[in-house]
Amino acid sequence: MQISKRSLYDYAIIGAGISGACVAYFLKKSGKNVVVIEKDDIASGGSGAAGAFLSPKICSKSRYTSFINDSFSYAIKFYRENFPEFLDEKGILRILRSEDEIKKCRDLEDFMPKDFRYLNSSEIDILNQNSCKFGGYFFSNGAVIDASGVISQMIKDIDLLKPLHVEHLEMVDGVYNIGDIEAKGVIICAGASEDFEQISYCGLKNIFGHRVDIETSTIVPFHLHKECSISASRDGIVHVGATHIPNYKYDKSKDYTKEIDEMLEKAKSYIDFKEFSVKNIYFGARNSTQDFFPVTGEVIDAKETLKKYPYIKKGTLVPREKYLFHKNLYICAGLGARGFVLAPKLASYLTQRICKETHIDKTIDTQRVFIRYVR
Ligand SMILES: Cc1cc2nc3c(=O)[nH]c(=O)nc-3n(C[C@H](O)[C@H](O)[C@H](O)COP(=O)(O)OP(=O)(O)OC[C@H]3O[C@@H](n4cnc5c(N)ncnc54)[C@H](O)[C@@H]3O)c2cc1C
């Protein structure tokens, strides 16, 4: 929905990726008057590049693994209930790479999200037997979501201001003036953007990558993941993802054909595709914090807080209530390589924080990244 007149909103959400769309959707459901502002187009950042696989994490028991898997279950339920037409729930096969991995996974079974079964290689006939000789875990609720479809649908009844590149955020007389609109609050959901100095303490870094869409008549019946991910086929198209461009730097002058070809060779070593032609290549950034947990909540005024409590740098604990914050400025970012898994849960936490003043867990709030930054 485009905007025709000057308006005052409760919240302006910067970024029309999956985090901005989820935050806008949840806030609107809670009765807030919101606008989404996008410098380019819907899903033009990392969200448009993603394979958008929704799969659980199989890893030793840790807060991070629990957080990912709780978010995974939440996301599947959320998309299934609200946007089923964009969810391709064909299940996802996590192919194992060694006897050791089988043993490790067996020990973790109690800890995995439900609805899985182990398949041995003879039960996986779509794959070259050599690539799946150790079998794999099939998660029947693993899925792929249509990224731009679901984002467009989420914000379909929400005002959208695009293209507008927000370069400066300042509250004057209780409102943020952005282009032709005013907002009482702003939520930065700008992914890899380095535009906002207010959030520089979050230490966000980018890991770039490609997804390639392949045209093939081979029917891939479910989604699968080993060293690369391959989606189930839909209308003759299969997604293959993703490359990882190291050192967090994207060099525009560099040719990434080698990285893309290596990924496609891996995909071909798993499945004997009948035809295999590259239809499209997408490129974007995964945006992460230093400890890989996402970050959401009120944006701390890092400069003023440090001025008032300089001893935080030496490790003295200052209670969060005493911190200074940018008024009505929030962030939802650092979704890493699992943006479509994390965004619904983060948006729900942030909305409850804004509307009901609930507490945001320490593992994902802005204080932890601030403390890491000052020390
Ligand atoms: C190759 C690749 C494969 C991936 N595969 C998966 C996967 O299989 N499963 C999964 O869950 N996740 C995957 N991810 C991760 C996922 O894509 C990201 O975590 C997610 O897209 C982040 O969403 P976001 O909304 O935070 O950021 P983005 O999608 O980057 O959105 C941010 C938006 O903000 C806009 N913006 C930025 N600055 C400004 C400004 N100053 N003014 C106005 N607008 C601005 C940008 O144009 C952009 O549209 C993958 C990522 C990549 C790159």
The ligand as an SDF file (V2000), in Angstrom:
LIG
                    3D

 53 58  0  0  0  0  0  0  0  0999 V2000
   22.6870  -16.4230    0.3490 C   0  0  0  0  0  0  0  0  0  0  0  0
   21.8490  -16.4410    1.5840 C   0  0  0  0  0  0  0  0  0  0  0  0
   21.1310  -17.5990    1.9340 C   0  0  0  0  0  0  0  0  0  0  0  0
   20.3480  -17.6030    3.0950 C   0  0  0  0  0  0  0  0  0  0  0  0
   19.6020  -18.7240    3.3730 N   0  0  0  0  0  0  0  0  0  0  0  0
   18.7480  -18.7070    4.4360 C   0  0  0  0  0  0  0  0  0  0  0  0
   17.9040  -19.8240    4.6990 C   0  0  0  0  0  0  0  0  0  0  0  0
   17.9180  -20.8100    3.9880 O   0  0  0  0  0  0  0  0  0  0  0  0
   17.0570  -19.7520    5.7720 N   0  0  0  0  0  0  0  0  0  0  0  0
   16.9830  -18.6420    6.5660 C   0  0  0  0  0  0  0  0  0  0  0  0
   16.1790  -18.6220    7.5080 O   0  0  0  0  0  0  0  0  0  0  0  0
   17.7830  -17.5670    6.3470 N   0  0  0  0  0  0  0  0  0  0  0  0
   18.6580  -17.5870    5.3050 C   0  0  0  0  0  0  0  0  0  0  0  0
   19.4810  -16.5190    5.0630 N   0  0  0  0  0  0  0  0  0  0  0  0
   19.4990  -15.4230    6.0410 C   0  0  0  0  0  0  0  0  0  0  0  0
   18.3590  -14.4720    5.8380 C   0  0  0  0  0  0  0  0  0  0  0  0
   18.2530  -14.1250    4.5040 O   0  0  0  0  0  0  0  0  0  0  0  0
   18.6020  -13.2090    6.6730 C   0  0  0  0  0  0  0  0  0  0  0  0
   18.8170  -13.5440    8.0180 O   0  0  0  0  0  0  0  0  0  0  0  0
   17.3840  -12.3050    6.6110 C   0  0  0  0  0  0  0  0  0  0  0  0
   17.0390  -12.0620    5.2820 O   0  0  0  0  0  0  0  0  0  0  0  0
   17.6360  -10.9890    7.3160 C   0  0  0  0  0  0  0  0  0  0  0  0
   16.4660  -10.2490    7.1680 O   0  0  0  0  0  0  0  0  0  0  0  0
   16.4210   -8.7250    7.5300 P   0  0  0  0  0  0  0  0  0  0  0  0
   15.0350   -8.2860    7.3140 O   0  0  0  0  0  0  0  0  0  0  0  0
   17.0380   -8.5260    8.8690 O   0  0  0  0  0  0  0  0  0  0  0  0
   17.4440   -8.0390    6.4960 O   0  0  0  0  0  0  0  0  0  0  0  0
   17.2530   -7.7690    4.9360 P   0  0  0  0  0  0  0  0  0  0  0  0
   16.5030   -8.8400    4.2640 O   0  0  0  0  0  0  0  0  0  0  0  0
   18.6230   -7.4690    4.4240 O   0  0  0  0  0  0  0  0  0  0  0  0
   16.3440   -6.4770    4.8870 O   0  0  0  0  0  0  0  0  0  0  0  0
   16.8040   -5.2110    5.2430 C   0  0  0  0  0  0  0  0  0  0  0  0
   16.1170   -4.2080    4.3260 C   0  0  0  0  0  0  0  0  0  0  0  0
   16.4170   -2.8950    4.7990 O   0  0  0  0  0  0  0  0  0  0  0  0
   16.6050   -2.0470    3.7010 C   0  0  0  0  0  0  0  0  0  0  0  0
   17.4210   -0.9230    4.1710 N   0  0  0  0  0  0  0  0  0  0  0  0
   18.6890   -0.9670    4.6390 C   0  0  0  0  0  0  0  0  0  0  0  0
   19.1110    0.2510    5.0080 N   0  0  0  0  0  0  0  0  0  0  0  0
   18.0720    1.1000    4.7630 C   0  0  0  0  0  0  0  0  0  0  0  0
   17.9120    2.5000    4.9350 C   0  0  0  0  0  0  0  0  0  0  0  0
   18.8850    3.2700    5.4280 N   0  0  0  0  0  0  0  0  0  0  0  0
   16.7320    3.0650    4.5640 N   0  0  0  0  0  0  0  0  0  0  0  0
   15.7220    2.2970    4.0580 C   0  0  0  0  0  0  0  0  0  0  0  0
   15.8380    0.9670    3.8790 N   0  0  0  0  0  0  0  0  0  0  0  0
   16.9930    0.3630    4.2290 C   0  0  0  0  0  0  0  0  0  0  0  0
   17.3220   -2.9310    2.6790 C   0  0  0  0  0  0  0  0  0  0  0  0
   17.1880   -2.4280    1.3670 O   0  0  0  0  0  0  0  0  0  0  0  0
   16.6280   -4.2690    2.8940 C   0  0  0  0  0  0  0  0  0  0  0  0
   15.5340   -4.4470    2.0240 O   0  0  0  0  0  0  0  0  0  0  0  0
   20.2760  -16.4710    3.9250 C   0  0  0  0  0  0  0  0  0  0  0  0
   20.9820  -15.3040    3.5650 C   0  0  0  0  0  0  0  0  0  0  0  0
   21.7720  -15.2910    2.4220 C   0  0  0  0  0  0  0  0  0  0  0  0
   22.5230  -14.0390    2.0500 C   0  0  0  0  0  0  0  0  0  0  0  0
  1  2  1  0
  2  3  1  0
  2 52  2  0
  3  4  2  0
  4  5  1  0
  4 50  1  0
  5  6  2  0
  6  7  1  0
  6 13  1  0
  7  8  2  0
  7  9  1  0
  9 10  1  0
 10 11  2  0
 10 12  1  0
 12 13  2  0
 13 14  1  0
 14 15  1  0
 14 50  1  0
 15 16  1  0
 16 17  1  0
 16 18  1  0
 18 19  1  0
 18 20  1  0
 20 21  1  0
 20 22  1  0
 22 23  1  0
 23 24  1  0
 24 25  2  0
 24 26  1  0
 24 27  1  0
 27 28  1  0
 28 29  2  0
 28 30  1  0
 28 31  1  0
 31 32  1  0
 32 33  1  0
 33 34  1  0
 33 48  1  0
 34 35  1  0
 35 36  1  0
 35 46  1  0
 36 37  1  0
 36 45  1  0
 37 38  2  0
 38 39  1  0
 39 40  1  0
 39 45  2  0
 40 41  1  0
 40 42  2  0
 42 43  1  0
 43 44  2  0
 44 45  1  0
 46 47  1  0
 46 48  1  0
 48 49  1  0
 50 51  2  0
 51 52  1  0
 52 53  1  0
M  END
$$$$
